[in-house]
Amino acid sequence: MSVVTKKRCAIYTRKSSEEGLEQDFNSLHAQREACEAFVKSQVAEGWVAVADAYDDGGISGGTLERPALKRLLADIEAGRIDIVVVYKIDRLSRSLMDFARLVETFERHGVTFVSVTQQFNTTTSMGRLTLNILLSFAQFEREVIGERIRDKFAASRKRGIWMGGNVPLGYQVENRKLVVVEEEARLVQRIFERFATLGSALEVARELNRAGEVTKRRPQNGQLHGGKPWTKGAVYKVLANRVYRGEAVHKGVAYPGEHAPIVDGALWNRAHARLATPARSRAATTRTNVPMLLKGLIFGPDGRPMSPTHTRRRGRTYCYYVARAAIEAGYDTAPVTTVPAGDVEAAVLAQLQHLLTTPEMIARVWAAAKARVPLSEAEVTGLLADFGSLWPELFPAEQTRLLQLLVERVDILEDGLELRLKATGLASLVAELRPHKRSHAA
């Protein structure tokens, strides 16, 4: 003897107008009676109607904002319903897009949908075919609506109209138009002027942070967002935003905007002339103004610190680390006297990069970092793997700071080098890498 599984059926009824609802037997009653009769005809399959009545009277089928429908969906989410029964499909919704959303919800929770007068039942192959046809039309409707929206958006941008989104620093929205905020506009001009002078987004960000400046605060969902310290990436976003020239951009093409510019053409061109220089070249111009990367970290075979030095020949600068013994007693008294800075720094970076990709080190960094930053092990692995590619994009001062954070000491031996990392530095590494990766991606 086979056991029939009980299937809980929710009957949903709807009537667009309120006319006739005051009658003892109205349209909602008629729909429910027909649905109940159908459910009883399937009693051998285990169908049974639930006691709750899901009736929406006087509400259009063109909206999902219906009390009974919301209650039905909540019961489906809670796992209380197995089958939804309606008199006709349009009682559930007159919108193909809304109907598709509802059916997706039903399928996600394993709920069958049945229309008793149209022989529509998603438990049968014909019902599923009909459903696919309806969903195809819904997809077509979505695409047509999307094309209309995109066309309207493009036409508005070509006319220079502000079409919403995050309001840039320096502006506020009034009557759907961008209006200059003088205090913020001065900050934008300052960012352009300082970058045009320094050529370093990182140095500009540090100047702003020292002055107590923060990014734009924006209201969202009743709360203020933003107001964070400046990063190199945030500075680059300001520099790249053509809104500040008084332009509206759509798909890479700039059009004259309705709003007033904040940055004049001369300042924009000076800043972007700097931006046109590759980051590595800009970094190289400042290299001689910052300490050598391993200063204070590198030690000779005798355990004493090695001193950074440099010399110039034929217009080029050559940097070295010199053993203290060689300085004090002569270059013939020490087994290792000088090492080229570029070679030893590259060797340290290669060894560091290798260590950071080992499973033991990944687990160690993740354990140290997750107490500070909510990251998965996979995210930590990705950040550490990107360390080598992000490194060349950092300015020398930033590279030095990261090495000071990570490296306890580098010992130069007669046949190689030995690298010792700081346990405390690993806890801060991921937090340091995250903003660098975001600005690099931007």
Summary of the structure (lengths in Angstrom):
residues: 442
radius of gyration: 34.0
end to end distance: 66.1
largest distance: 113.2
contacts: 1254
relative contact order: 0.06
helix: 50%
strand: 19%
